Amino acid sequence: MRWLNDTTGAPFYFATFKNCNSHIGVVREKEKMVLISFHLPKSYVDVIDELVRRGVYPSRSEAIRAALRELVNKYKLDGV
């Protein structure tokens, strides 16, 4: 894991997880995490758990954060 700067110059962690060929920006420096709670279909949770078991993501939370980053990037939303 190492520090990089995104296109806005904001630093973030850069990581490659084992068994995964993609690079995933993790958490921006000193960005406060907020706990949210929501419901998912069990089939989604099963898939997330399998990705964690295979070492693609280190945790359920990181898998969900990665999916949300993709959503934000898809719609090119700023501030995230």
N, CA, C and O atoms as a GROMACS GRO file, in nm:
protein
  320
    1MET      N    1   0.085  -0.116   0.000
    1MET     CA    2   0.000   0.000   0.000
    1MET      C    3   0.090   0.122   0.000
    1MET      O    4   0.192   0.126   0.069
    2ARG      N    5   0.052   0.224  -0.078
    2ARG     CA    6   0.133   0.344  -0.083
    2ARG      C    7   0.046   0.465  -0.112
    2ARG      O    8  -0.068   0.452  -0.155
    3TRP      N    9   0.101   0.583  -0.089
    3TRP     CA   10   0.030   0.707  -0.114
    3TRP      C   11   0.043   0.749  -0.259
    3TRP      O   12   0.150   0.736  -0.318
    4LEU      N   13  -0.064   0.797  -0.316
    4LEU     CA   14  -0.064   0.858  -0.449
    4LEU      C   15  -0.152   0.982  -0.441
    4LEU      O   16  -0.219   1.005  -0.340
    5ASN      N   17  -0.151   1.061  -0.545
    5ASN     CA   18  -0.243   1.174  -0.555
    5ASN      C   19  -0.337   1.149  -0.671
    5ASN      O   20  -0.296   1.102  -0.777
    6ASP      N   21  -0.464   1.181  -0.650
    6ASP     CA   22  -0.558   1.166  -0.760
    6ASP      C   23  -0.549   1.290  -0.849
    6ASP      O   24  -0.463   1.376  -0.828
    7THR      N   25  -0.636   1.300  -0.946
    7THR     CA   26  -0.629   1.412  -1.041
    7THR      C   27  -0.655   1.546  -0.975
    7THR      O   28  -0.619   1.650  -1.031
    8THR      N   29  -0.718   1.547  -0.858
    8THR     CA   30  -0.742   1.673  -0.787
    8THR      C   31  -0.625   1.708  -0.696
    8THR      O   32  -0.623   1.815  -0.635
    9GLY      N   33  -0.528   1.616  -0.685
    9GLY     CA   34  -0.414   1.640  -0.596
    9GLY      C   35  -0.436   1.587  -0.456
    9GLY      O   36  -0.346   1.595  -0.372
   10ALA      N   37  -0.554   1.533  -0.428
   10ALA     CA   38  -0.582   1.481  -0.296
   10ALA      C   39  -0.515   1.346  -0.277
   10ALA      O   40  -0.526   1.259  -0.364
   11PRO      N   41  -0.444   1.326  -0.166
   11PRO     CA   42  -0.376   1.199  -0.145
   11PRO      C   43  -0.474   1.087  -0.111
   11PRO      O   44  -0.578   1.110  -0.050
   12PHE      N   45  -0.439   0.966  -0.151
   12PHE     CA   46  -0.517   0.849  -0.114
   12PHE      C   47  -0.426   0.728  -0.113
   12PHE      O   48  -0.317   0.730  -0.171
   13TYR      N   49  -0.469   0.623  -0.046
   13TYR     CA   50  -0.394   0.499  -0.046
   13TYR      C   51  -0.415   0.427  -0.177
   13TYR      O   52  -0.522   0.437  -0.238
   14PHE      N   53  -0.314   0.355  -0.222
   14PHE     CA   54  -0.323   0.276  -0.344
   14PHE      C   55  -0.285   0.134  -0.306
   14PHE      O   56  -0.179   0.112  -0.247
   15ALA      N   57  -0.368   0.038  -0.338
   15ALA     CA   58  -0.342  -0.098  -0.294
   15ALA      C   59  -0.375  -0.197  -0.405
   15ALA      O   60  -0.463  -0.173  -0.487
   16THR      N   61  -0.304  -0.306  -0.406
   16THR     CA   62  -0.337  -0.420  -0.490
   16THR      C   63  -0.357  -0.538  -0.396
   16THR      O   64  -0.266  -0.572  -0.320
   17PHE      N   65  -0.472  -0.599  -0.400
   17PHE     CA   66  -0.499  -0.711  -0.311
   17PHE      C   67  -0.460  -0.841  -0.380
   17PHE      O   68  -0.468  -0.852  -0.502
   18LYS      N   69  -0.419  -0.939  -0.300
   18LYS     CA   70  -0.380  -1.068  -0.357
   18LYS      C   71  -0.494  -1.126  -0.438
   18LYS      O   72  -0.611  -1.103  -0.409
   19ASN      N   73  -0.459  -1.202  -0.539
   19ASN     CA   74  -0.556  -1.266  -0.629
   19ASN      C   75  -0.642  -1.166  -0.703
   19ASN      O   76  -0.752  -1.199  -0.749
   20CYS      N   77  -0.595  -1.044  -0.716
   20CYS     CA   78  -0.674  -0.942  -0.784
   20CYS      C   79  -0.581  -0.863  -0.874
   20CYS      O   80  -0.479  -0.812  -0.828
   21ASN      N   81  -0.613  -0.852  -1.002
   21ASN     CA   82  -0.529  -0.781  -1.096
   21ASN      C   83  -0.557  -0.632  -1.102
   21ASN      O   84  -0.484  -0.558  -1.168
   22SER      N   85  -0.662  -0.586  -1.034
   22SER     CA   86  -0.694  -0.444  -1.041
   22SER      C   87  -0.634  -0.370  -0.922
   22SER      O   88  -0.605  -0.430  -0.818
   23HIS      N   89  -0.615  -0.241  -0.940
   23HIS     CA   90  -0.564  -0.155  -0.834
   23HIS      C   91  -0.682  -0.077  -0.779
   23HIS      O   92  -0.767  -0.029  -0.854
   24ILE      N   93  -0.685  -0.065  -0.649
   24ILE     CA   94  -0.801  -0.006  -0.584
   24ILE      C   95  -0.757   0.109  -0.495
   24ILE      O   96  -0.678   0.087  -0.402
   25GLY      N   97  -0.804   0.229  -0.520
   25GLY     CA   98  -0.780   0.340  -0.429
   25GLY      C   99  -0.858   0.312  -0.303
   25GLY      O  100  -0.976   0.277  -0.310
   26VAL      N  101  -0.795   0.326  -0.189
   26VAL     CA  102  -0.864   0.290  -0.067
   26VAL      C  103  -0.916   0.417   0.000
   26VAL      O  104  -1.007   0.478  -0.054
   27VAL      N  105  -0.863   0.459   0.110
   27VAL     CA  106  -0.921   0.569   0.187
   27VAL      C  107  -0.838   0.695   0.171
   27VAL      O  108  -0.716   0.691   0.183
   28ARG      N  109  -0.902   0.806   0.145
   28ARG     CA  110  -0.831   0.933   0.140
   28ARG      C  111  -0.776   0.965   0.278
   28ARG      O  112  -0.837   0.931   0.380
   29GLU      N  113  -0.663   1.031   0.281
   29GLU     CA  114  -0.594   1.063   0.405
   29GLU      C  115  -0.687   1.138   0.501
   29GLU      O  116  -0.749   1.237   0.464
   30LYS      N  117  -0.695   1.089   0.623
   30LYS     CA  118  -0.768   1.153   0.732
   30LYS      C  119  -0.914   1.179   0.702
   30LYS      O  120  -0.977   1.263   0.767
   31GLU      N  121  -0.969   1.110   0.604
   31GLU     CA  122  -1.111   1.128   0.576
   31GLU      C  123  -1.191   1.051   0.680
   31GLU      O  124  -1.166   0.933   0.703
   32LYS      N  125  -1.284   1.118   0.742
   32LYS     CA  126  -1.363   1.058   0.848
   32LYS      C  127  -1.457   0.952   0.790
   32LYS      O  128  -1.526   0.976   0.691
   33MET      N  129  -1.458   0.836   0.852
   33MET     CA  130  -1.550   0.731   0.812
   33MET      C  131  -1.681   0.749   0.889
   33MET      O  132  -1.681   0.786   1.006
   34VAL      N  133  -1.791   0.723   0.821
   34VAL     CA  134  -1.924   0.733   0.880
   34VAL      C  135  -1.988   0.596   0.871
   34VAL      O  136  -1.992   0.536   0.763
   35LEU      N  137  -2.039   0.547   0.981
   35LEU     CA  138  -2.106   0.418   0.983
   35LEU      C  139  -2.247   0.433   0.928
   35LEU      O  140  -2.325   0.516   0.974
   36ILE      N  141  -2.278   0.350   0.828
   36ILE     CA  142  -2.415   0.345   0.777
   36ILE      C  143  -2.462   0.199   0.785
   36ILE      O  144  -2.381   0.106   0.786
   37SER      N  145  -2.589   0.183   0.791
   37SER     CA  146  -2.646   0.049   0.801
   37SER      C  147  -2.754   0.036   0.694
   37SER      O  148  -2.837   0.125   0.677
   38PHE      N  149  -2.750  -0.076   0.621
   38PHE     CA  150  -2.851  -0.098   0.518
   38PHE      C  151  -2.868  -0.247   0.497
   38PHE      O  152  -2.786  -0.328   0.541
   39HIS      N  153  -2.974  -0.283   0.430
   39HIS     CA  154  -3.004  -0.422   0.402
   39HIS      C  155  -2.963  -0.459   0.260
   39HIS      O  156  -2.980  -0.380   0.167
   40LEU      N  157  -2.910  -0.580   0.246
   40LEU     CA  158  -2.874  -0.635   0.115
   40LEU      C  159  -2.937  -0.773   0.101
   40LEU      O  160  -2.955  -0.843   0.201
   41PRO      N  161  -2.969  -0.812  -0.021
   41PRO     CA  162  -3.015  -0.949  -0.041
   41PRO      C  163  -2.904  -1.047   0.000
   41PRO      O  164  -2.785  -1.018  -0.019
   42LYS      N  165  -2.941  -1.160   0.056
   42LYS     CA  166  -2.843  -1.258   0.100
   42LYS      C  167  -2.749  -1.300  -0.014
   42LYS      O  168  -2.631  -1.324   0.009
   43SER      N  169  -2.801  -1.308  -0.135
   43SER     CA  170  -2.717  -1.348  -0.248
   43SER      C  171  -2.602  -1.248  -0.269
   43SER      O  172  -2.492  -1.289  -0.307
   44TYR      N  173  -2.626  -1.119  -0.246
   44TYR     CA  174  -2.519  -1.019  -0.258
   44TYR      C  175  -2.413  -1.042  -0.150
   44TYR      O  176  -2.293  -1.038  -0.177
   45VAL      N  177  -2.461  -1.065  -0.029
   45VAL     CA  178  -2.369  -1.088   0.083
   45VAL      C  179  -2.285  -1.213   0.056
   45VAL      O  180  -2.165  -1.215   0.086
   46ASP      N  181  -2.347  -1.315   0.002
   46ASP     CA  182  -2.273  -1.438  -0.029
   46ASP      C  183  -2.161  -1.412  -0.130
   46ASP      O  184  -2.051  -1.464  -0.116
   47VAL      N  185  -2.191  -1.330  -0.231
   47VAL     CA  186  -2.089  -1.298  -0.331
   47VAL      C  187  -1.977  -1.215  -0.268
   47VAL      O  188  -1.860  -1.242  -0.292
   48ILE      N  189  -2.012  -1.117  -0.189
   48ILE     CA  190  -1.911  -1.034  -0.121
   48ILE      C  191  -1.824  -1.122  -0.032
   48ILE      O  192  -1.702  -1.109  -0.033
   49ASP      N  193  -1.886  -1.210   0.046
   49ASP     CA  194  -1.810  -1.299   0.133
   49ASP      C  195  -1.715  -1.390   0.054
   49ASP      O  196  -1.604  -1.418   0.099
   50GLU      N  197  -1.758  -1.434  -0.063
   50GLU     CA  198  -1.672  -1.518  -0.146
   50GLU      C  199  -1.552  -1.438  -0.198
   50GLU      O  200  -1.440  -1.489  -0.202
   51LEU      N  201  -1.574  -1.313  -0.236
   51LEU     CA  202  -1.463  -1.228  -0.280
   51LEU      C  203  -1.363  -1.206  -0.166
   51LEU      O  204  -1.242  -1.204  -0.189
   52VAL      N  205  -1.413  -1.188  -0.046
   52VAL     CA  206  -1.326  -1.172   0.071
   52VAL      C  207  -1.251  -1.303   0.097
   52VAL      O  208  -1.131  -1.302   0.124
   53ARG      N  209  -1.322  -1.416   0.090
   53ARG     CA  210  -1.258  -1.545   0.113
   53ARG      C  211  -1.145  -1.571   0.014
   53ARG      O  212  -1.042  -1.626   0.050
   54ARG      N  213  -1.165  -1.530  -0.111
   54ARG     CA  214  -1.063  -1.550  -0.215
   54ARG      C  215  -0.949  -1.448  -0.208
   54ARG      O  216  -0.850  -1.459  -0.280
   55GLY      N  217  -0.964  -1.350  -0.120
   55GLY     CA  218  -0.858  -1.251  -0.103
   55GLY      C  219  -0.865  -1.135  -0.202
   55GLY      O  220  -0.770  -1.057  -0.211
   56VAL      N  221  -0.975  -1.124  -0.275
   56VAL     CA  222  -0.990  -1.012  -0.368
   56VAL      C  223  -1.002  -0.881  -0.290
   56VAL      O  224  -0.946  -0.780  -0.330
   57TYR      N  225  -1.075  -0.883  -0.180
   57TYR     CA  226  -1.089  -0.770  -0.090
   57TYR      C  227  -1.058  -0.816   0.052
   57TYR      O  228  -1.081  -0.932   0.086
   58PRO      N  229  -1.005  -0.726   0.134
   58PRO     CA  230  -0.971  -0.766   0.271
   58PRO      C  231  -1.092  -0.776   0.364
   58PRO      O  232  -1.083  -0.838   0.469
   59SER      N  233  -1.204  -0.715   0.326
   59SER     CA  234  -1.322  -0.715   0.412
   59SER      C  235  -1.447  -0.684   0.331
   59SER      O  236  -1.440  -0.638   0.217
   60ARG      N  237  -1.560  -0.710   0.391
   60ARG     CA  238  -1.688  -0.674   0.328
   60ARG      C  239  -1.693  -0.524   0.305
   60ARG      O  240  -1.734  -0.477   0.198
   61SER      N  241  -1.650  -0.448   0.406
   61SER     CA  242  -1.655  -0.302   0.395
   61SER      C  243  -1.576  -0.252   0.277
   61SER      O  244  -1.622  -0.165   0.203
   62GLU      N  245  -1.455  -0.306   0.257
   62GLU     CA  246  -1.372  -0.258   0.146
   62GLU      C  247  -1.434  -0.298   0.012
   62GLU      O  248  -1.424  -0.222  -0.084
   63ALA      N  249  -1.497  -0.413   0.004
   63ALA     CA  250  -1.563  -0.454  -0.120
   63ALA      C  251  -1.677  -0.357  -0.153
   63ALA      O  252  -1.694  -0.318  -0.268
   64ILE      N  253  -1.754  -0.320  -0.054
   64ILE     CA  254  -1.865  -0.227  -0.075
   64ILE      C  255  -1.813  -0.089  -0.109
   64ILE      O  256  -1.867  -0.022  -0.197
   65ARG      N  257  -1.706  -0.043  -0.040
   65ARG     CA  258  -1.646   0.086  -0.073
   65ARG      C  259  -1.597   0.088  -0.218
   65ARG      O  260  -1.614   0.188  -0.288
   66ALA      N  261  -1.535  -0.021  -0.263
   66ALA     CA  262  -1.486  -0.029  -0.401
   66ALA      C  263  -1.603  -0.017  -0.500
   66ALA      O  264  -1.592   0.052  -0.601
   67ALA      N  265  -1.713  -0.085  -0.471
   67ALA     CA  266  -1.831  -0.078  -0.558
   67ALA      C  267  -1.887   0.065  -0.562
   67ALA      O  268  -1.927   0.114  -0.667
   68LEU      N  269  -1.889   0.130  -0.447
   68LEU     CA  270  -1.939   0.268  -0.443
   68LEU      C  271  -1.846   0.364  -0.516
   68LEU      O  272  -1.892   0.459  -0.580
   69ARG      N  273  -1.714   0.340  -0.507
   69ARG     CA  274  -1.619   0.423  -0.583
   69ARG      C  275  -1.645   0.411  -0.732
   69ARG      O  276  -1.642   0.511  -0.804
   70GLU      N  277  -1.672   0.290  -0.779
   70GLU     CA  278  -1.702   0.270  -0.921
   70GLU      C  279  -1.829   0.345  -0.960
   70GLU      O  280  -1.834   0.406  -1.068
   71LEU      N  281  -1.930   0.342  -0.876
   71LEU     CA  282  -2.054   0.414  -0.903
   71LEU      C  283  -2.029   0.564  -0.911
   71LEU      O  284  -2.076   0.630  -1.003
   72VAL      N  285  -1.954   0.617  -0.815
   72VAL     CA  286  -1.922   0.759  -0.814
   72VAL      C  287  -1.843   0.797  -0.939
   72VAL      O  288  -1.871   0.898  -1.002
   73ASN      N  289  -1.743   0.714  -0.974
   73ASN     CA  290  -1.662   0.741  -1.093
   73ASN      C  291  -1.746   0.733  -1.221
   73ASN      O  292  -1.725   0.810  -1.314
   74LYS      N  293  -1.841   0.641  -1.225
   74LYS     CA  294  -1.926   0.626  -1.343
   74LYS      C  295  -2.004   0.755  -1.372
   74LYS      O  296  -2.018   0.796  -1.487
   75TYR      N  297  -2.053   0.817  -1.267
   75TYR     CA  298  -2.129   0.938  -1.283
   75TYR      C  299  -2.046   1.064  -1.261
   75TYR      O  300  -2.097   1.176  -1.261
   76LYS      N  301  -1.914   1.043  -1.241
   76LYS     CA  302  -1.818   1.152  -1.228
   76LYS      C  303  -1.861   1.254  -1.124
   76LYS      O  304  -1.858   1.375  -1.148
   77LEU      N  305  -1.902   1.206  -1.008
   77LEU     CA  306  -1.942   1.294  -0.900
   77LEU      C  307  -1.818   1.345  -0.828
   77LEU      O  308  -1.724   1.269  -0.804
   78ASP      N  309  -1.818   1.470  -0.793
   78ASP     CA  310  -1.707   1.531  -0.723
   78ASP      C  311  -1.723   1.518  -0.572
   78ASP      O  312  -1.833   1.492  -0.522
   79GLY      N  313  -1.612   1.537  -0.500
   79GLY     CA  314  -1.617   1.541  -0.355
   79GLY      C  315  -1.609   1.406  -0.287
   79GLY      O  316  -1.625   1.398  -0.165
   80VAL      N  317  -1.586   1.300  -0.363
   80VAL     CA  318  -1.577   1.168  -0.300
   80VAL      C  319  -1.442   1.110  -0.332
   80VAL      O  320  -1.411   0.998  -0.289
   0.00000   0.00000   0.00000
